[in-house]
Amino acid sequence: MARHLTISLVTVVPYSNLNRDDGGVPKRVMQGGALRALHSSQSIKRGIRTAYENASLEDRSIRSGKIAAEVADIALTIDPAADKTAVEKQAKKIIGALTKNESTDDGADRSTWLSSEEITTAAQAALDASDKPSADFVQPGRSGSLAIAAFGRMFAAAPEKGTEAALSVSPGVTTHRVSIDTDYFSTVDDVKERERQTGATFLGVSQYVNGVFYRTVTIDKEQLKESWSGFDLPDAEERLGELITAILYGLPRGKEHSSAPYVQPALVLAEEQRYRTAYDFETPVQNAEEGGYLETTIDRLGEQYAQARSFDPGNFGPTEALTGTYAGLEGRFGELTPVDKDAFVQRVVGWIRK
């Protein structure tokens, strides 16, 4: 049995700007001589993590440059009578044991990612006020947070405490060329309008894209067993199910309240693999006769699915699953029969747990 399972996702993302650069323009990339819209892997990971932790309320984590303040706040919740100044000082020392050494201690805050359990343990250590604060509250290479185990973390001053990522996440890129559209907008002044005066309070522009995005997530189940200390807990399957569901729905969140960007995936294909591979759209697909790029994208993906097995059938294991909202999936991917979302998730979780 192979250790990798790659999930390919094809999603139609309507008019939106989920992931933008420092100038507010939707992220993009030139690929195959065509301008494509892009969702960075970092923004997708954030979307997946947020979706997972919102669904799994008992498995939370915090990533922040102010994590020492979080530790101090929890410590003072545990013991309201504790000396606030002493606790805050001790919390900074404890977190500093992870993030700062002689070469990095410039006084600046450094983003640290800890599970709620680790934060509580650190808070208790801050109350104990040891003369030698340490990073012992973090397990070397492991975490009880499934999100941390999935996406990995590192500590500048304690590299042995870092957690290797069990998931590899690609950017999402449109399968076709796109144009970036500009929306001119203004802010109406209620008082001026009431008094029948002209002129807006603010004038501006926003930029948007739309298209069919392809992205992948590869699960390394052996690494997940090493990185996640909760693998054998009674609720492990439930948490894994929530994570797989979050992978299906997790997208970037930029300007999400200015559009309706979230659409269920048209296609989700899971493949057990010896070597992690994805499919490519280096040549941009053309629109179908009736318009749209979804049909031609799925056609291209089906062709590559067959070609991959013709080239190296030994790279693919017996575990496969297919789902999605597209009505024409039947017969396009070998003998795979589309199933509903829950059956797909169960299939993937079952493979991880074997």
Residue frames as qw, qx, qy, qz and C-alpha x, y, z in Angstrom:
[[0.000, 0.887, 0.462, 0.000, 0.00, 0.00, 0.00],
 [0.402, 0.490, -0.017, 0.773, 1.33, 3.44, -0.98],
 [0.330, -0.422, -0.485, 0.691, 1.78, 6.18, 1.60],
 [0.045, 0.211, -0.082, -0.973, 0.44, 9.02, -0.57],
 [0.245, 0.614, 0.748, 0.064, -3.07, 9.90, -1.64],
 [0.104, -0.100, 0.168, 0.975, -3.55, 12.88, -3.92],
 [0.236, 0.687, 0.637, -0.257, -6.87, 14.70, -4.06],
 [0.182, 0.109, 0.393, 0.895, -7.44, 16.70, -7.25],
 [0.137, 0.658, 0.584, -0.455, -10.15, 19.36, -7.11],
 [0.147, 0.287, 0.457, 0.829, -11.81, 21.28, -9.92],
 [0.048, -0.652, -0.583, 0.482, -13.92, 24.19, -8.71],
 [0.199, 0.642, 0.373, 0.640, -15.74, 26.93, -10.58],
 [0.303, -0.484, -0.377, 0.729, -15.07, 30.14, -8.66],
 [0.227, 0.840, 0.442, 0.217, -17.37, 33.00, -9.70],
 [0.198, 0.768, -0.038, 0.607, -16.56, 36.72, -9.87],
 [0.705, -0.693, -0.108, 0.108, -14.37, 37.26, -6.81],
 [0.329, 0.730, -0.456, 0.389, -11.01, 38.33, -5.41],
 [0.876, -0.454, -0.159, -0.034, -10.25, 35.65, -2.84],
 [0.768, -0.360, 0.114, 0.517, -6.47, 36.10, -2.94],
 [0.345, 0.919, 0.057, 0.183, -4.86, 39.42, -3.86],
 [0.676, 0.183, -0.211, 0.682, -1.41, 40.97, -3.93],
 [0.335, -0.419, -0.348, 0.769, -0.20, 44.01, -2.00],
 [0.065, 0.063, -0.219, -0.971, -1.86, 46.29, -4.56],
 [0.544, 0.254, 0.462, -0.653, -5.26, 44.63, -4.22],
 [0.577, 0.393, -0.491, -0.521, -5.04, 42.95, -7.64],
 [0.965, -0.080, 0.152, -0.199, -6.07, 39.27, -7.82],
 [0.427, -0.524, 0.684, 0.274, -3.01, 37.05, -7.78],
 [0.808, 0.548, -0.007, -0.214, -2.08, 35.72, -11.19],
 [0.543, -0.419, 0.632, 0.361, 0.60, 33.77, -13.03],
 [0.541, 0.565, -0.418, -0.463, 1.71, 33.35, -16.63],
 [0.577, -0.161, 0.801, 0.002, 1.43, 29.68, -17.58],
 [0.547, 0.329, 0.714, 0.287, 1.59, 28.25, -21.07],
 [0.198, 0.159, 0.339, 0.906, 1.76, 31.77, -22.47],
 [0.300, -0.628, -0.504, -0.512, -1.59, 32.68, -20.92],
 [0.142, -0.372, 0.440, -0.805, -2.51, 34.81, -17.93],
 [0.551, -0.350, -0.753, -0.080, -4.11, 32.65, -15.23],
 [0.465, -0.692, 0.135, -0.536, -5.74, 33.52, -11.93],
 [0.553, 0.171, -0.736, 0.350, -4.02, 32.05, -8.88],
 [0.659, -0.688, 0.016, -0.304, -4.89, 31.17, -5.29],
 [0.184, 0.616, -0.714, 0.279, -1.68, 30.71, -3.32],
 [0.655, -0.125, -0.740, 0.088, -1.10, 27.51, -1.39],
 [0.174, -0.002, -0.585, 0.792, -0.72, 29.56, 1.80],
 [0.423, -0.045, 0.070, -0.902, -4.15, 31.12, 1.39],
 [0.740, -0.079, -0.545, -0.387, -5.71, 27.72, 0.64],
 [0.501, -0.040, -0.760, 0.412, -4.09, 26.19, 3.73],
 [0.094, -0.012, 0.417, -0.904, -5.51, 29.01, 5.82],
 [0.611, -0.049, -0.219, -0.759, -8.95, 28.38, 4.32],
 [0.717, -0.065, -0.689, -0.084, -8.75, 24.65, 5.05],
 [0.331, -0.010, -0.693, 0.640, -7.50, 25.19, 8.60],
 [0.284, -0.043, 0.230, -0.930, -10.23, 27.75, 9.33],
 [0.712, -0.066, -0.383, -0.585, -12.95, 25.48, 7.93],
 [0.650, -0.036, -0.743, 0.153, -11.63, 22.50, 9.90],
 [0.221, -0.033, -0.631, 0.743, -11.30, 24.28, 13.24],
 [0.425, -0.078, 0.047, -0.901, -14.71, 25.92, 12.89],
 [0.783, -0.081, -0.456, -0.415, -16.22, 22.46, 12.41],
 [0.773, -0.146, -0.551, 0.279, -14.10, 20.73, 15.06],
 [0.227, -0.870, 0.037, -0.436, -14.55, 23.07, 18.00],
 [0.803, -0.580, 0.120, 0.070, -12.53, 20.93, 20.42],
 [0.785, -0.019, 0.229, 0.575, -9.41, 20.97, 18.23],
 [0.170, 0.979, 0.086, 0.074, -8.31, 24.61, 18.10],
 [0.713, -0.098, 0.006, 0.694, -4.99, 26.33, 17.68],
 [0.026, 0.978, 0.073, -0.194, -3.61, 29.85, 17.62],
 [0.703, 0.170, 0.135, 0.677, -0.86, 31.25, 15.40],
 [0.048, -0.978, -0.145, -0.139, 0.28, 34.71, 16.36],
 [0.466, 0.468, -0.355, 0.661, 3.22, 36.95, 17.09],
 [0.328, -0.518, 0.316, -0.724, 1.44, 37.69, 20.39],
 [0.765, -0.164, -0.611, -0.119, 1.27, 34.09, 21.59],
 [0.364, 0.033, -0.644, 0.673, 3.02, 34.94, 24.87],
 [0.314, -0.128, 0.194, -0.921, 0.14, 37.28, 25.71],
 [0.761, -0.132, -0.420, -0.477, -2.30, 34.43, 25.02],
 [0.648, -0.036, -0.695, 0.309, -0.34, 32.19, 27.40],
 [0.095, 0.073, -0.489, 0.864, -0.40, 34.89, 30.09],
 [0.527, -0.163, -0.080, -0.830, -4.15, 35.44, 29.67],
 [0.801, -0.145, -0.544, -0.204, -4.85, 31.72, 30.11],
 [0.490, 0.029, -0.658, 0.572, -2.55, 31.60, 33.14],
 [0.126, -0.086, 0.345, -0.926, -4.45, 34.46, 34.77],
 [0.699, -0.167, -0.302, -0.627, -7.71, 32.69, 34.01],
 [0.737, -0.088, -0.656, 0.136, -6.41, 29.60, 35.79],
 [0.524, -0.432, -0.456, 0.576, -5.18, 31.67, 38.74],
 [0.072, 0.872, 0.253, 0.412, -6.71, 35.17, 38.86],
 [0.513, -0.852, 0.018, 0.106, -4.72, 35.93, 42.01],
 [0.803, -0.004, 0.142, 0.579, -1.35, 35.47, 40.29],
 [0.181, -0.700, 0.108, 0.682, 0.96, 38.45, 39.79],
 [0.661, 0.711, 0.219, -0.094, 0.15, 39.69, 36.26],
 [0.193, 0.881, -0.421, -0.099, 3.55, 41.26, 35.61],
 [0.389, -0.459, 0.798, 0.031, 5.44, 38.16, 36.75],
 [0.727, 0.276, 0.625, -0.066, 3.20, 35.84, 34.71],
 [0.564, 0.818, 0.024, -0.114, 3.61, 37.93, 31.55],
 [0.002, 0.793, -0.604, -0.081, 7.38, 37.98, 31.98],
 [0.531, -0.226, 0.817, -0.011, 7.50, 34.23, 32.51],
 [0.734, 0.508, 0.432, -0.131, 5.26, 33.60, 29.49],
 [0.408, 0.864, -0.266, -0.131, 7.62, 35.61, 27.27],
 [0.206, -0.602, 0.770, 0.039, 10.56, 33.54, 28.49],
 [0.674, 0.072, 0.729, -0.095, 8.73, 30.27, 27.81],
 [0.686, 0.683, 0.238, -0.078, 7.75, 31.24, 24.27],
 [0.150, 0.880, -0.436, -0.115, 11.21, 32.73, 23.73],
 [0.528, -0.368, 0.761, 0.077, 12.67, 29.27, 24.40],
 [0.700, 0.396, 0.588, 0.078, 10.95, 28.25, 21.14],
 [0.476, 0.830, 0.262, 0.124, 11.42, 31.32, 19.01],
 [0.123, 0.948, -0.240, 0.171, 14.52, 33.26, 20.04],
 [0.867, -0.222, -0.036, 0.444, 18.18, 32.47, 20.42],
 [0.399, -0.585, 0.101, 0.699, 21.30, 34.62, 20.38],
 [0.264, -0.002, 0.556, 0.788, 21.19, 35.07, 16.60],
 [0.076, -0.524, -0.665, -0.527, 17.47, 35.89, 16.38],
 [0.307, -0.695, -0.545, 0.355, 16.70, 37.78, 19.60],
 [0.229, 0.258, 0.134, 0.929, 16.18, 41.28, 18.21],
 [0.135, 0.225, 0.490, -0.831, 13.14, 41.97, 20.38],
 [0.459, 0.085, -0.372, -0.802, 10.65, 41.56, 17.54],
 [0.745, 0.034, 0.491, -0.450, 7.55, 39.38, 17.83],
 [0.148, 0.271, -0.864, -0.397, 7.73, 36.09, 15.93],
 [0.767, -0.039, -0.180, -0.614, 4.72, 34.18, 14.79],
 [0.080, -0.217, 0.950, -0.211, 4.27, 30.97, 16.76],
 [0.686, -0.098, -0.424, -0.584, 1.69, 28.26, 16.22],
 [0.046, -0.151, 0.893, -0.422, 0.47, 26.30, 19.24],
 [0.404, -0.401, -0.767, -0.294, -2.49, 24.08, 19.97],
 [0.472, -0.673, -0.018, -0.569, -4.92, 25.08, 22.71],
 [0.910, -0.365, -0.171, 0.099, -3.58, 22.19, 24.79],
 [0.684, 0.160, -0.169, 0.691, 0.01, 23.43, 24.42],
 [0.023, -0.613, 0.044, -0.789, -1.03, 26.97, 25.33],
 [0.708, -0.616, -0.091, -0.334, -2.74, 25.72, 28.50],
 [0.901, -0.192, -0.161, 0.356, 0.32, 23.66, 29.45],
 [0.458, 0.369, -0.119, 0.800, 2.58, 26.67, 28.85],
 [0.315, -0.694, -0.044, -0.646, 0.23, 28.79, 30.98],
 [0.846, -0.519, -0.121, -0.026, 0.58, 26.38, 33.88],
 [0.780, 0.050, -0.122, 0.612, 4.35, 26.49, 33.44],
 [0.137, 0.595, -0.038, 0.791, 4.21, 30.29, 33.59],
 [0.597, -0.686, -0.044, -0.414, 2.38, 30.05, 36.91],
 [0.919, -0.279, -0.134, 0.245, 4.95, 27.59, 38.24],
 [0.011, 0.970, -0.234, 0.071, 7.63, 30.27, 37.57],
 [0.929, -0.090, 0.068, 0.353, 10.61, 28.00, 36.95],
 [0.286, -0.775, 0.276, 0.491, 14.03, 29.62, 37.02],
 [0.172, -0.300, 0.740, 0.577, 14.81, 27.90, 33.72],
 [0.678, 0.448, 0.213, -0.543, 11.86, 28.23, 31.34],
 [0.274, -0.211, 0.849, 0.399, 11.95, 25.54, 28.65],
 [0.536, 0.214, -0.389, -0.718, 10.10, 24.31, 25.59],
 [0.068, -0.073, 0.990, -0.103, 9.33, 20.95, 27.18],
 [0.499, 0.350, 0.524, -0.595, 5.57, 21.57, 26.86],
 [0.652, 0.545, -0.250, -0.464, 5.88, 20.93, 23.09],
 [0.894, -0.060, 0.438, 0.076, 6.37, 17.32, 21.97],
 [0.163, -0.507, 0.607, 0.589, 9.34, 16.90, 19.61],
 [0.068, 0.106, -0.799, -0.587, 7.98, 16.51, 16.09],
 [0.153, -0.431, -0.880, -0.130, 4.37, 16.00, 17.18],
 [0.227, -0.086, 0.194, -0.951, 1.21, 17.86, 18.09],
 [0.235, 0.353, 0.854, -0.302, -2.25, 17.04, 19.34],
 [0.393, 0.622, 0.079, -0.673, -3.62, 19.56, 16.82],
 [0.721, 0.330, 0.571, 0.211, -4.58, 17.89, 13.55],
 [0.373, 0.925, 0.067, 0.019, -4.20, 21.22, 11.74],
 [0.194, -0.832, 0.505, 0.123, -0.62, 21.62, 12.96],
 [0.652, -0.162, 0.720, 0.176, 0.18, 18.01, 12.07],
 [0.657, 0.610, 0.436, 0.078, -1.35, 18.54, 8.63],
 [0.385, 0.902, 0.023, 0.191, 0.45, 21.75, 7.70],
 [0.778, 0.050, -0.222, 0.586, 3.59, 21.63, 9.84],
 [0.189, -0.975, 0.027, -0.118, 5.46, 24.24, 11.86],
 [0.723, 0.221, -0.320, 0.571, 8.98, 25.21, 12.86],
 [0.444, -0.886, -0.081, 0.106, 10.62, 26.97, 15.79],
 [0.421, 0.807, -0.315, 0.268, 13.74, 29.07, 15.23],
 [0.160, -0.669, 0.620, -0.377, 15.26, 28.37, 18.65],
 [0.579, -0.174, 0.759, -0.241, 14.08, 24.76, 19.02],
 [0.480, 0.353, -0.567, -0.568, 14.20, 23.08, 15.58],
 [0.134, 0.044, -0.989, 0.054, 13.87, 19.63, 17.16],
 [0.277, 0.346, 0.673, -0.593, 10.38, 20.63, 18.31],
 [0.362, 0.314, -0.335, -0.811, 9.20, 21.37, 14.78],
 [0.667, 0.239, 0.658, -0.255, 6.40, 19.33, 13.19],
 [0.122, -0.137, 0.733, 0.655, 6.77, 17.98, 9.66],
 [0.565, 0.251, 0.000, -0.786, 3.77, 18.67, 7.44],
 [0.480, 0.089, 0.873, 0.001, 1.68, 15.63, 6.48],
 [0.512, 0.717, 0.469, -0.063, -0.20, 17.47, 3.74],
 [0.325, -0.163, 0.380, 0.851, 1.23, 19.01, 0.59],
 [0.304, 0.761, 0.485, -0.306, -1.00, 21.73, -0.87],
 [0.444, 0.219, 0.419, 0.761, -0.63, 23.18, -4.35],
 [0.165, 0.286, 0.039, -0.943, -1.77, 26.61, -5.49],
 [0.506, 0.561, 0.645, -0.117, -5.09, 26.78, -7.26],
 [0.075, -0.359, 0.428, 0.826, -4.66, 27.93, -10.86],
 [0.673, 0.478, 0.173, -0.538, -7.27, 28.44, -13.55],
 [0.705, 0.069, 0.650, 0.276, -7.16, 25.88, -16.35],
 [0.446, 0.682, 0.429, 0.390, -7.67, 28.63, -18.93],
 [0.297, 0.199, -0.034, 0.933, -6.62, 32.19, -19.65],
 [0.159, -0.757, -0.580, 0.256, -8.41, 34.94, -17.71],
 [0.173, 0.593, 0.047, 0.785, -8.87, 38.68, -17.75],
 [0.270, -0.334, -0.576, 0.695, -8.88, 40.85, -14.65],
 [0.044, -0.710, -0.514, -0.480, -12.05, 42.94, -14.47],
 [0.179, 0.039, -0.341, 0.922, -12.28, 46.34, -12.79],
 [0.216, -0.711, -0.662, -0.101, -15.29, 47.44, -10.76],
 [0.082, 0.353, -0.131, 0.923, -15.75, 51.16, -10.13],
 [0.397, -0.615, -0.680, 0.050, -17.63, 51.92, -6.93],
 [0.004, -0.496, 0.159, -0.854, -18.63, 54.86, -4.77],
 [0.244, -0.340, -0.771, 0.479, -19.82, 55.36, -1.22],
 [0.135, -0.692, -0.438, -0.557, -23.12, 57.22, -1.06],
 [0.108, 0.068, -0.475, 0.870, -23.35, 60.01, 1.52],
 [0.118, -0.566, -0.815, 0.039, -26.71, 59.67, 3.30],
 [0.084, -0.669, -0.297, 0.676, -26.81, 63.30, 4.43],
 [0.020, 0.316, -0.438, -0.841, -26.05, 64.63, 0.95],
 [0.092, -0.252, -0.868, -0.418, -28.66, 62.33, -0.52],
 [0.106, -0.640, -0.695, 0.311, -31.25, 63.49, 2.02],
 [0.019, -0.727, -0.091, 0.681, -30.51, 67.09, 1.15],
 [0.692, 0.659, 0.294, 0.028, -30.53, 66.30, -2.58],
 [0.037, -0.849, 0.448, 0.278, -26.87, 67.15, -2.99],
 [0.891, 0.400, -0.214, 0.018, -24.59, 65.36, -5.46],
 [0.217, 0.684, -0.634, 0.287, -21.20, 63.79, -4.82],
 [0.895, -0.214, -0.391, 0.017, -20.03, 60.64, -3.08],
 [0.553, -0.794, 0.253, 0.002, -18.02, 60.34, 0.13],
 [0.453, -0.480, 0.691, 0.294, -15.53, 57.95, -1.48],
 [0.768, 0.542, -0.185, -0.286, -14.65, 56.78, -4.99],
 [0.394, -0.516, 0.753, 0.109, -12.61, 53.67, -5.70],
 [0.725, 0.336, -0.488, -0.352, -11.99, 50.61, -7.83],
 [0.681, -0.311, 0.653, -0.117, -11.80, 46.91, -7.05],
 [0.428, 0.448, -0.679, -0.393, -10.54, 44.15, -9.32],
 [0.783, -0.057, 0.514, -0.345, -11.96, 40.67, -9.73],
 [0.226, 0.313, -0.835, -0.392, -11.51, 37.44, -11.68],
 [0.832, -0.001, 0.343, -0.435, -13.52, 34.29, -12.26],
 [0.476, 0.482, -0.692, -0.248, -12.73, 30.88, -13.64],
 [0.970, -0.128, -0.174, -0.113, -12.31, 27.13, -13.27],
 [0.129, -0.759, 0.605, -0.202, -9.56, 26.41, -10.74],
 [0.917, 0.031, -0.395, 0.046, -7.53, 23.21, -10.42],
 [0.168, -0.710, 0.569, -0.380, -5.66, 22.40, -7.21],
 [0.796, -0.008, -0.604, 0.026, -4.36, 19.38, -5.34],
 [0.473, -0.655, 0.458, -0.371, -3.79, 18.18, -1.78],
 [0.717, 0.207, -0.664, 0.047, -1.56, 15.17, -1.13],
 [0.706, -0.600, 0.217, -0.308, -1.83, 13.26, 2.15],
 [0.452, 0.397, -0.769, 0.216, 1.24, 11.40, 3.46],
 [0.770, -0.500, -0.205, -0.340, -0.39, 9.04, 5.91],
 [0.809, -0.099, -0.374, 0.442, 2.86, 7.74, 7.38],
 [0.245, 0.288, -0.230, 0.897, 3.93, 11.28, 8.18],
 [0.483, -0.523, -0.134, -0.689, 0.49, 12.00, 9.62],
 [0.855, -0.368, -0.364, 0.031, 0.89, 9.09, 12.03],
 [0.638, -0.003, -0.303, 0.708, 4.23, 10.54, 13.15],
 [0.102, 0.311, -0.051, 0.944, 3.11, 14.17, 13.37],
 [0.527, -0.436, -0.132, -0.717, -0.32, 13.78, 14.97],
 [0.002, 0.194, -0.865, 0.463, -0.38, 12.47, 18.52],
 [0.583, 0.108, 0.403, -0.697, -4.17, 12.07, 18.31],
 [0.423, 0.250, -0.718, -0.492, -4.07, 9.41, 15.59],
 [0.357, -0.107, -0.927, 0.034, -5.23, 6.63, 17.94],
 [0.223, 0.071, 0.502, -0.833, -7.78, 8.62, 19.94],
 [0.336, 0.409, 0.834, -0.155, -11.45, 7.51, 19.87],
 [0.358, 0.810, 0.287, -0.366, -12.51, 10.60, 17.91],
 [0.318, -0.412, 0.540, 0.661, -9.67, 10.40, 15.36],
 [0.292, 0.332, 0.777, 0.448, -11.89, 9.26, 12.50],
 [0.066, 0.871, 0.476, -0.103, -14.37, 12.05, 13.14],
 [0.188, -0.809, 0.160, 0.533, -11.60, 14.66, 13.12],
 [0.343, -0.165, 0.693, 0.612, -10.08, 13.22, 9.97],
 [0.250, 0.596, 0.729, 0.224, -13.49, 13.35, 8.32],
 [0.013, -0.932, -0.224, 0.286, -13.81, 17.02, 9.21],
 [0.291, -0.596, 0.426, 0.615, -10.35, 17.69, 7.78],
 [0.332, 0.147, 0.773, 0.520, -11.14, 15.97, 4.47],
 [0.143, 0.802, 0.579, 0.043, -14.41, 17.90, 4.25],
 [0.158, -0.872, 0.025, 0.463, -12.49, 21.12, 4.94],
 [0.368, -0.257, 0.614, 0.649, -10.13, 20.26, 2.06],
 [0.266, 0.497, 0.744, 0.357, -13.16, 20.06, -0.24],
 [0.019, -0.902, -0.423, -0.088, -14.60, 23.38, 0.92],
 [0.459, -0.699, -0.003, 0.548, -11.56, 25.33, 2.12],
 [0.520, 0.617, 0.218, 0.549, -10.69, 28.27, -0.12],
 [0.306, 0.057, -0.200, 0.929, -9.05, 31.67, 0.47],
 [0.118, -0.698, -0.657, 0.259, -11.22, 34.28, 2.16],
 [0.205, -0.191, 0.069, 0.957, -10.27, 37.63, 0.63],
 [0.313, 0.099, -0.142, -0.934, -13.18, 40.05, 0.00],
 [0.048, -0.205, -0.974, -0.082, -15.55, 37.16, 0.66],
 [0.121, 0.588, 0.623, -0.502, -18.34, 39.52, 1.75],
 [0.209, 0.565, -0.178, -0.778, -18.22, 41.43, -1.53],
 [0.478, 0.270, -0.665, -0.507, -19.08, 38.46, -3.74],
 [0.892, -0.128, 0.252, -0.354, -20.53, 34.96, -3.67],
 [0.262, 0.647, -0.699, -0.153, -17.31, 32.99, -4.22],
 [0.313, -0.263, 0.893, -0.190, -18.02, 29.65, -2.56],
 [0.786, 0.217, -0.275, -0.509, -19.30, 26.93, -4.87],
 [0.854, -0.233, 0.461, -0.064, -19.26, 23.20, -4.19],
 [0.184, -0.482, 0.720, 0.464, -16.49, 21.43, -6.13],
 [0.728, 0.389, -0.231, -0.516, -17.43, 20.20, -9.59],
 [0.891, 0.190, -0.410, 0.042, -14.97, 17.31, -9.36],
 [0.391, -0.698, 0.568, -0.193, -12.95, 15.71, -6.58],
 [0.894, 0.257, -0.366, -0.024, -10.69, 12.78, -7.48],
 [0.521, -0.677, 0.510, -0.102, -8.68, 10.83, -4.88],
 [0.851, 0.387, -0.353, 0.012, -5.85, 8.53, -6.04],
 [0.777, -0.542, 0.275, 0.164, -3.51, 6.37, -3.99],
 [0.590, 0.756, -0.257, 0.122, 0.03, 6.91, -5.31],
 [0.853, -0.187, -0.088, 0.479, 3.55, 5.63, -4.73],
 [0.390, -0.033, 0.061, 0.918, 4.93, 8.92, -6.05],
 [0.120, 0.696, 0.409, -0.579, 3.09, 12.18, -5.53],
 [0.217, 0.104, 0.549, 0.800, 1.83, 13.42, -8.91],
 [0.320, 0.577, 0.367, -0.656, -0.77, 15.88, -10.16],
 [0.549, 0.540, 0.551, 0.322, -2.21, 16.76, -13.56],
 [0.252, -0.359, 0.115, 0.891, -1.26, 19.76, -15.65],
 [0.386, 0.803, 0.452, -0.035, -3.03, 22.38, -17.74],
 [0.407, -0.386, 0.275, 0.781, 0.04, 23.93, -19.33],
 [0.014, 0.215, 0.587, 0.780, -1.95, 24.35, -22.53],
 [0.320, 0.147, 0.400, -0.846, -4.98, 26.47, -21.59],
 [0.276, 0.394, 0.874, 0.064, -8.30, 24.78, -22.28],
 [0.115, -0.136, -0.358, -0.917, -10.73, 26.43, -24.67],
 [0.484, 0.098, 0.428, -0.757, -14.34, 27.15, -23.91],
 [0.376, 0.248, 0.891, 0.056, -16.96, 24.57, -24.88],
 [0.081, 0.365, 0.619, 0.691, -19.35, 25.16, -27.77],
 [0.298, -0.763, -0.524, -0.231, -22.07, 26.29, -25.40],
 [0.066, -0.811, 0.235, -0.532, -19.63, 28.40, -23.38],
 [0.709, -0.625, 0.264, -0.191, -17.74, 27.83, -20.15],
 [0.307, 0.621, -0.718, 0.074, -14.52, 26.00, -19.36],
 [0.626, -0.336, 0.604, -0.361, -15.75, 23.32, -16.98],
 [0.938, 0.246, 0.175, -0.170, -16.63, 20.68, -19.54],
 [0.677, 0.632, -0.332, 0.176, -13.36, 21.02, -21.44],
 [0.154, -0.659, 0.638, -0.367, -11.41, 21.04, -18.16],
 [0.766, -0.186, 0.545, -0.287, -12.96, 17.74, -17.06],
 [0.884, 0.464, -0.034, -0.042, -12.41, 16.29, -20.55],
 [0.381, 0.720, -0.517, 0.264, -8.70, 17.21, -20.33],
 [0.406, -0.513, 0.651, -0.384, -8.43, 15.78, -16.84],
 [0.913, 0.059, 0.326, -0.237, -10.05, 12.51, -17.92],
 [0.762, 0.594, -0.245, 0.083, -7.59, 12.21, -20.80],
 [0.122, 0.681, -0.625, 0.361, -4.63, 12.73, -18.47],
 [0.717, -0.314, 0.496, -0.375, -6.07, 10.20, -16.01],
 [0.958, 0.251, 0.129, -0.056, -5.96, 7.53, -18.73],
 [0.569, 0.699, -0.354, 0.247, -2.53, 8.61, -20.00],
 [0.257, -0.677, 0.586, -0.362, -1.04, 8.48, -16.49],
 [0.822, -0.167, 0.500, -0.216, -2.10, 4.86, -16.10],
 [0.864, 0.499, -0.024, 0.060, -0.85, 3.98, -19.54],
 [0.299, 0.772, -0.466, 0.311, 2.55, 5.47, -18.70],
 [0.170, 0.307, -0.807, 0.474, 3.00, 4.02, -15.18],
 [0.681, -0.412, -0.421, -0.435, 0.14, 1.87, -13.91],
 [0.695, -0.182, -0.578, 0.388, 2.29, 0.78, -10.96],
 [0.124, 0.234, -0.293, 0.919, 2.24, 4.29, -9.51],
 [0.517, -0.285, -0.035, -0.806, -1.43, 3.96, -8.62],
 [0.089, -0.050, 0.929, -0.355, -2.83, 1.87, -5.79],
 [0.099, -0.400, -0.886, -0.212, -6.26, 0.32, -5.41],
 [0.067, -0.650, -0.543, 0.527, -7.77, 3.18, -3.41],
 [0.077, 0.184, 0.362, 0.911, -9.63, 5.64, -5.62],
 [0.077, 0.636, 0.679, -0.358, -12.72, 7.77, -5.16],
 [0.113, 0.234, 0.398, 0.880, -14.66, 10.26, -7.26],
 [0.009, -0.705, -0.640, 0.306, -17.27, 12.83, -6.34],
 [0.119, -0.158, 0.157, 0.968, -18.45, 16.29, -7.35],
 [0.401, 0.526, 0.416, -0.624, -21.44, 18.24, -8.59],
 [0.269, 0.413, -0.550, -0.674, -20.68, 17.89, -12.31],
 [0.823, 0.145, 0.284, -0.471, -23.38, 15.72, -13.88],
 [0.827, 0.487, -0.246, -0.136, -21.14, 14.05, -16.48],
 [0.238, -0.674, 0.695, -0.081, -18.49, 12.35, -14.33],
 [0.855, 0.001, 0.501, -0.135, -19.67, 8.80, -15.02],
 [0.866, 0.385, 0.261, 0.185, -17.39, 6.96, -17.46],
 [0.316, 0.911, -0.203, 0.173, -14.73, 9.67, -17.70],
 [0.141, -0.695, 0.665, -0.232, -12.30, 8.16, -15.17],
 [0.151, 0.193, -0.969, -0.006, -11.96, 4.50, -15.99],
 [0.438, -0.374, -0.797, -0.182, -14.44, 2.39, -14.06],
 [0.114, -0.121, -0.546, 0.821, -14.80, 4.88, -11.23],
 [0.188, -0.661, -0.650, -0.324, -18.40, 5.56, -10.24],
 [0.036, -0.473, 0.209, -0.855, -19.15, 8.92, -8.60],
 [0.434, -0.459, -0.734, 0.248, -20.30, 8.79, -4.98],
 [0.204, -0.917, -0.204, -0.275, -21.68, 11.43, -2.64],
 [0.087, 0.776, -0.419, 0.464, -19.47, 13.58, -0.43],
 [0.670, -0.531, 0.408, -0.321, -19.89, 11.49, 2.71],
 [0.983, 0.079, 0.148, 0.069, -18.96, 8.25, 0.94],
 [0.580, 0.671, -0.241, 0.393, -15.92, 9.95, -0.58],
 [0.199, -0.746, 0.447, -0.451, -14.77, 11.22, 2.82],
 [0.865, -0.320, 0.333, -0.197, -15.26, 7.77, 4.40],
 [0.917, 0.346, -0.033, 0.194, -13.18, 6.19, 1.63],
 [0.359, 0.715, -0.356, 0.482, -10.29, 8.60, 2.19],
 [0.463, -0.633, 0.441, -0.437, -10.44, 8.31, 5.99],
 [0.975, -0.097, 0.176, -0.094, -10.51, 4.51, 5.69],
 [0.774, 0.489, -0.204, 0.347, -7.34, 4.62, 3.60],
 [0.028, 0.737, -0.430, 0.521, -5.59, 6.85, 6.16],
 [0.658, -0.490, 0.397, -0.411, -6.54, 4.55, 9.02],
 [0.976, 0.139, -0.165, -0.020, -5.32, 1.31, 7.38]]
